[in-house]
Every structure is written in structure tokens, then in C-alpha cells.
Amino acid sequence: MVLLEMQFLRESGQVEFKVDAFIRDMRAEMGLKICEAPFVSVVLASNRISWTRDPFDRLIVAQAASEEARLITSDRVILDNYRLAFWD
């Protein structure tokens, strides 16, 4: 879901980097992993997140939470509500 949102942000002009290159670089620099949780389980978990109306944010947080993974984001709402979110 993160990859899709990043592509939407690129297409809307909110970010300029190429998503594939960014992901490749983050894998090399930070050991970034792509979650392979079944999508249906992520969607079901996202239904329990009520602090945002943004469907991308719900799915992204649910996916991270499914593996108790850290989540890199500058989104203040996510930072305030998901304990493993951080912005460095």
C-alpha cells in the first residue's frame, strides 16, 4: 500500500523521486522490507483503526502493525497514534 500511495504522490506532484529507485535505495541503506501479509488480513485489521478517515493511512498502519514493524512517516496523525511510527 505504501508503494501505491507513493506513486499517487508522485503523479500528483507532491514528491519528485521515482518510487522504484527510492525503494531500492531504502532496501540497500536501511534494510527496508516489503510486507508480505495477506491483503485481506490487512484490510480487516484496518477496520479497527478509527483515528483517521484516510484509507491509505489505515491500510499502511494496519500492515505495519500486523508485523509490529516500525513505520517511517512525517504524517503527524500517524506519529501521534501508532507507537512504532517515527520520523528521523
C-alpha positions in Angstrom: 0.0 0.0 0.0 2.9 2.3 0.7 4.2 1.8 -2.8 0.8 2.7 -4.3 0.4 5.9 -2.1 4.0 6.9 -3.0 3.1 6.5 -6.7 -0.1 8.6 -6.2 2.1 11.3 -4.5 4.5 11.3 -7.4 1.7 11.5 -10.0 0.1 14.5 -8.1 3.5 16.3 -8.0 3.9 16.0 -4.2 7.1 14.1 -4.5 9.6 14.1 -7.3 11.5 10.8 -6.8 10.9 7.7 -8.7 9.3 5.2 -6.4 11.2 2.1 -7.6 14.5 3.8 -7.2 13.5 5.1 -3.7 12.5 1.6 -2.6 15.7 0.1 -4.0 17.8 2.7 -2.2 16.0 2.2 1.1 16.4 -1.5 0.9 20.2 -1.0 0.5 20.6 1.8 3.1 18.2 0.7 5.8 17.3 -2.9 5.1 13.8 -1.9 4.2 11.5 -4.9 3.7 8.2 -5.1 1.8 5.5 -6.7 4.0 4.0 -9.9 2.5 1.0 -10.1 4.9 -2.2 -11.3 3.0 -4.0 -8.2 1.9 -7.4 -9.4 3.2 -5.9 -9.6 6.7 -4.5 -6.1 6.4 -7.9 -4.8 5.3 -9.7 -6.5 8.2 -7.2 -5.0 10.6 -7.6 -1.6 9.1 -11.3 -1.6 10.0 -10.2 -1.4 13.7 -8.3 1.9 13.1 -10.8 4.8 13.7 -8.5 7.7 14.3 -8.2 8.5 10.6 -10.5 8.6 7.6 -7.7 8.3 5.1 -7.9 4.7 3.6 -4.1 4.7 2.7 -3.2 5.6 6.3 -5.5 2.9 7.7 -4.0 0.2 5.5 -0.4 1.3 5.9 -0.7 1.4 9.7 -2.6 -1.9 9.8 0.0 -3.5 7.6 2.9 -2.3 9.8 1.0 -3.3 13.0 0.4 -6.8 11.6 4.2 -7.4 11.9 4.8 -4.9 14.8 7.0 -3.1 12.4 8.4 0.4 12.6 6.8 2.9 10.2 8.7 5.8 8.7 6.3 8.7 8.2 6.2 12.5 8.5 2.4 12.3 9.0 1.6 13.9 12.4 -1.6 11.9 12.8 0.1 8.6 12.3 3.0 9.7 14.5 0.6 10.6 17.3 -1.4 7.3 17.0 0.9 4.5 16.0 3.5 3.8 18.7 6.1 2.4 16.3 5.9 5.3 13.8 8.9 7.6 13.6 10.3 10.4 11.5 14.1 11.0 11.5 
